[in-house]
Amino acid sequence: MLTAMKHDISRLLDSWEYKPGQVLVRRFKSKDGSEKIQLRLDLGVLQMNAEGRPDGKRPLGHESLFHHLVNQLEKHRAAHEGSDEEFVLSGEECARLQQEAIQYHHRYICLYQLGDYAAVVRDAERNLEVFDFVDEFAETDELSWALQQFRPQLLLMHTRAKGMIALEKKEFAATAREVENGIAAIREFYVAFERPELADQSGEIASLEQWLENLRNNREKREDKPEAEPPQQLSERQRLEQALQEAVSREDYEQAARVRDALKNLKAK
């Protein structure tokens, strides 16, 4: 027999309507004073901490599992005269690091929507460190690739956030450099993992190349008409392309399908 529960969140969901095609995110302070972030999904709400590990846990007393394993590496080096030899990440450890990285992925997607680009860079660079750590110490190449295959998505968000920081300062040349560096980093990744042919199929590269083209076109317009106001940062098509990338990143394929339909309709006009 089911007992009555006091944890029904129907009232919360009713007061915050889900809107297909939009990424709905909000940031607030909880009763204990800590900052929380909520992402509205079609079937509920995803909540995470704005600082530290998103779920608020401290594995084995450390800020994250990654921090714990780095501490284990340091102990190994101290016991082996600074050598990394024989330090290996097991399949279980790699899987747990990947699951933890997904938490940070969800958070930096939300932070991007909130316009907190510095925090996006913080979380993205944290995950890049995890990816490098796994690549160096994973027990097998297969275990490493299970995580590395998501590096292009990570580099895309890292590049977008750094680019937006420069763009908000109206440093247009610096923004273009960040985008160029991001494209190069993704291409280098595919070469390093002996999959250069995938670069031509990369949605991440295509997205950044489109942004770079828009930046260059806008720069030409500014040079022709220096007194004009800077053009809008995102066109309707760009907004939809960004929404599509974010929907795929958080594995919301139903939303991705709706955004694709909207893109098709836009192109048909």
C-alpha positions in Angstrom: 0.0 0.0 0.0 1.4 3.5 -1.0 1.8 5.9 1.8 1.2 9.7 1.4 4.3 11.6 0.5 5.0 15.3 1.0 7.4 15.6 -1.9 5.0 16.2 -4.8 6.4 18.9 -7.0 3.2 19.4 -9.1 2.7 22.9 -7.7 6.3 23.9 -8.6 5.8 22.5 -12.2 2.4 24.3 -12.5 4.0 27.6 -11.5 6.8 27.3 -14.1 5.4 26.2 -17.4 7.5 24.2 -19.8 7.8 25.8 -23.2 8.9 23.6 -26.1 11.7 25.2 -28.1 13.1 27.2 -25.2 15.8 26.4 -22.7 14.3 27.5 -19.4 16.9 28.1 -16.6 16.8 30.0 -13.4 19.3 30.7 -10.6 18.3 31.3 -7.0 19.5 31.2 -3.4 18.3 28.3 -1.2 17.3 28.6 2.5 20.9 27.8 3.5 22.2 30.6 1.4 23.8 28.5 -1.3 23.1 29.2 -5.0 21.1 26.7 -7.0 20.4 26.4 -10.7 17.2 24.8 -12.1 16.6 23.6 -15.6 12.9 23.1 -16.6 12.4 19.9 -18.5 9.2 18.5 -20.0 8.7 16.0 -17.2 10.2 18.0 -14.3 13.0 20.1 -13.0 16.8 19.4 -12.9 18.4 21.1 -9.9 22.1 21.5 -9.2 24.5 23.5 -7.1 26.0 26.6 -8.7 29.4 25.9 -7.0 31.4 22.7 -6.4 30.1 19.4 -7.6 26.7 20.0 -9.1 24.9 17.4 -6.9 26.5 18.8 -3.8 28.3 15.5 -2.8 31.9 15.3 -1.7 33.3 11.9 -2.7 35.7 10.6 -0.1 35.9 14.1 1.4 37.0 15.8 -1.8 35.4 18.4 -4.0 34.8 15.7 -6.7 35.8 12.2 -7.6 38.3 13.8 -10.0 40.0 15.7 -7.2 40.2 12.4 -5.2 41.8 10.5 -8.0 44.3 13.4 -8.6 45.1 13.1 -4.9 45.7 9.4 -5.4 48.0 10.1 -8.3 50.0 12.5 -6.1 50.3 9.8 -3.4 51.5 7.3 -6.0 54.1 9.7 -7.3 55.3 10.3 -3.7 55.7 6.6 -3.2 57.4 6.0 -6.5 60.0 8.8 -6.7 57.8 11.0 -8.8 57.0 8.3 -11.4 53.5 7.8 -12.9 54.2 4.3 -14.0 51.7 1.7 -12.9 49.1 4.3 -12.0 46.0 3.2 -13.9 42.4 4.2 -14.0 40.1 1.2 -14.0 37.0 0.8 -16.1 34.8 1.6 -13.1 36.8 4.7 -12.3 36.6 5.9 -15.9 32.8 5.3 -15.9 32.4 7.2 -12.7 34.5 10.1 -14.0 32.3 10.3 -17.1 29.1 10.3 -15.1 30.5 13.1 -12.9 31.6 15.1 -16.0 28.0 14.9 -17.3 26.9 16.7 -14.2 29.2 19.6 -15.0 28.1 19.4 -18.7 24.5 20.0 -17.6 25.6 22.9 -15.5 27.6 24.7 -18.0 24.8 24.4 -20.5 22.6 26.2 -18.0 25.2 28.8 -17.1 25.6 29.6 -20.8 21.8 30.3 -21.0 22.1 32.5 -17.9 25.0 34.5 -19.5 27.5 33.5 -16.9 30.2 32.8 -19.4 33.1 32.9 -16.9 31.5 30.1 -15.0 31.0 28.2 -18.2 34.7 28.5 -18.9 35.4 27.3 -15.3 33.3 24.2 -15.7 34.4 23.5 -19.2 38.1 23.8 -18.3 37.5 21.5 -15.4 36.1 18.9 -17.7 39.0 19.3 -20.1 41.3 18.4 -17.3 39.3 15.3 -16.6 39.4 14.3 -20.3 43.2 14.8 -20.3 43.5 12.8 -17.1 41.5 9.9 -18.5 43.3 10.0 -21.8 46.6 9.6 -20.0 45.8 7.0 -17.4 42.8 5.0 -18.6 43.4 1.2 -18.6 42.6 0.9 -22.3 42.2 3.1 -25.3 38.6 2.1 -25.5 37.9 3.4 -22.0 39.5 6.7 -23.0 37.5 7.0 -26.2 34.2 6.5 -24.4 34.9 9.9 -22.9 37.0 11.6 -25.5 34.3 11.3 -28.2 32.5 14.1 -26.4 35.5 16.5 -26.5 34.2 18.4 -29.6 31.0 19.3 -27.7 33.1 20.4 -24.8 35.4 22.5 -26.9 32.5 24.1 -28.7 31.0 25.3 -25.4 34.4 26.4 -24.1 35.0 28.4 -27.3 31.5 29.9 -27.3 31.9 31.1 -23.7 35.3 32.6 -24.2 34.1 34.2 -27.4 31.1 35.7 -25.7 33.3 37.2 -22.9 35.3 39.0 -25.6 32.2 39.9 -27.6 30.6 41.5 -24.5 33.6 43.8 -24.3 33.2 44.6 -28.0 36.6 43.0 -28.7 35.6 41.7 -32.1 39.1 40.7 -33.2 39.7 38.8 -30.0 36.3 37.0 -30.4 37.3 35.9 -33.9 40.6 34.6 -32.6 38.8 32.5 -29.9 36.6 31.0 -32.5 39.5 30.3 -34.8 41.4 28.6 -31.9 38.3 26.6 -31.1 38.0 25.3 -34.7 41.7 24.4 -34.7 41.4 22.6 -31.4 38.6 20.4 -32.6 40.4 19.6 -35.8 43.6 18.7 -33.8 41.5 16.4 -31.7 40.3 14.4 -34.7 43.9 14.2 -36.0 45.3 13.1 -32.6 42.7 10.3 -32.4 43.3 9.2 -36.0 39.8 10.2 -37.1 40.6 13.3 -39.3 37.7 12.4 -41.7 35.2 13.2 -38.9 36.2 16.8 -38.9 34.4 17.4 -42.2 31.2 16.0 -40.6 31.6 17.9 -37.3 28.5 19.9 -36.4 30.7 21.7 -33.8 33.1 22.9 -36.4 30.3 23.9 -38.8 28.6 25.9 -36.0 31.9 27.8 -35.1 32.7 28.4 -38.8 29.2 29.9 -39.2 29.8 32.2 -36.2 33.2 33.1 -37.6 31.7 34.0 -40.9 29.1 36.2 -39.2 31.8 37.9 -37.2 33.8 38.7 -40.3 30.7 40.0 -42.2 29.8 42.2 -39.2 33.3 43.5 -39.0 33.1 44.5 -42.7 29.8 46.3 -42.0 31.3 48.1 -39.1 34.3 49.2 -41.1 32.0 50.5 -43.9 29.7 52.2 -41.4 31.7 52.9 -38.2 28.9 55.1 -36.8 26.3 52.3 -36.9 25.2 50.3 -33.9 26.8 46.7 -33.7 24.4 44.2 -35.3 22.5 41.7 -33.2 24.7 38.8 -32.0 22.4 36.0 -33.1 20.1 35.7 -36.0 17.0 33.6 -35.8 18.8 30.8 -37.7 21.8 31.0 -35.3 19.5 30.9 -32.3 17.8 27.8 -33.6 21.2 26.2 -34.5 22.4 26.9 -31.0 19.2 25.5 -29.5 19.6 22.4 -31.6 23.2 21.8 -30.4 22.1 22.3 -26.7 19.2 19.9 -27.1 21.4 17.2 -28.5 24.1 17.9 -25.8 21.6 17.2 -23.1 20.1 14.2 -25.0 16.7 15.9 -25.4 16.0 14.3 -28.8 12.3 15.2 -28.8 13.2 18.9 -28.4 16.0 18.5 -31.0 13.5 17.2 -33.5 11.2 20.2 -32.9 14.1 22.6 -33.4 15.1 20.8 -36.6 11.6 21.3 -37.9 11.7 25.0 -37.1 15.0 25.2 -39.0 13.6 23.5 -42.0 10.6 25.9 -42.0 12.9 28.9 -41.6 15.0 27.8 -44.6 11.9 27.1 -46.7 10.8 30.8 -46.3 
